[in-house]
Amino acid sequence: MKLSEDDRDRLALHTAFAVHQIARWVATQQDVPSEIRERLRGHISAIEGVLVTTGHDWIKDEIEATERALA
């Protein structure tokens, strides 16, 4: 069974939000290697771009704060 386009969009959106929550937690951990933090920061930046261009700009400030915390 294939997901409908709407279901795929919702799944992608929920996945993006989940990755952001994980990144927020990672940003608080001192023992995460800098390479992992930097790569995760890049992914969060890409997610932010997609969310903002698809009308979810309400989360932009929160995601940018996570990006800074990962730096």
C-alpha atoms as one frame of an Amber mdcrd trajectory, in Angstrom:
protein
   0.000   0.000   0.000   1.325   3.416  -0.968   0.845   6.547   1.076  -1.171
   9.323  -0.445   0.666  12.541  -1.287  -1.021  14.244   1.669   0.058  11.450
   4.028   3.646  11.660   2.720   3.658  15.411   3.283   2.391  14.983   6.857
   4.941  12.249   7.521   7.769  14.440   6.224   6.588  17.374   8.326   6.342
  15.315  11.515   9.751  13.784  10.815  11.285  17.233  10.381   9.835  18.379
  13.686  11.089  15.222  15.408  14.610  15.725  14.035  14.493  19.283  15.310
  13.525  18.119  18.804  16.401  15.617  18.787  18.791  18.353  17.618  17.628
  20.601  20.464  18.474  17.826  22.929  21.838  17.107  21.263  22.699  20.804
  21.555  22.485  20.494  25.361  24.879  17.541  25.516  28.534  18.363  26.094
  29.893  14.980  24.984  28.668  15.092  21.362  31.616  15.318  18.934  31.875
  18.601  17.043  31.687  16.797  13.678  28.292  15.335  14.591  27.065  18.704
  15.872  28.166  20.428  12.668  26.530  17.850  10.408  23.313  17.987  12.411
  23.406  21.778  12.218  23.598  21.536   8.427  20.572  19.242   8.327  18.624
  21.546  10.643  19.465  24.485   8.397  18.146  22.604   5.364  14.983  21.616
   7.231  14.474  25.252   8.208  14.698  26.320   4.577  12.064  23.832   3.483
   9.731  24.619   6.374   9.950  28.365   5.801   9.336  28.082   2.059   6.307
  25.838   2.670   4.637  28.288   5.029   5.901  27.063   8.391   7.858  30.219
   9.143   6.429  30.321  12.684   9.195  27.926  13.772  12.079  29.825  12.121
  13.305  31.551  15.303  13.255  28.305  17.269  15.178  26.411  14.609  17.732
  29.203  14.280  18.238  29.080  18.060  18.906  25.339  17.760  21.416  25.968
  14.963  23.275  28.484  17.161  23.250  26.088  20.115  24.798  23.365  17.973
  27.670  25.647  16.927
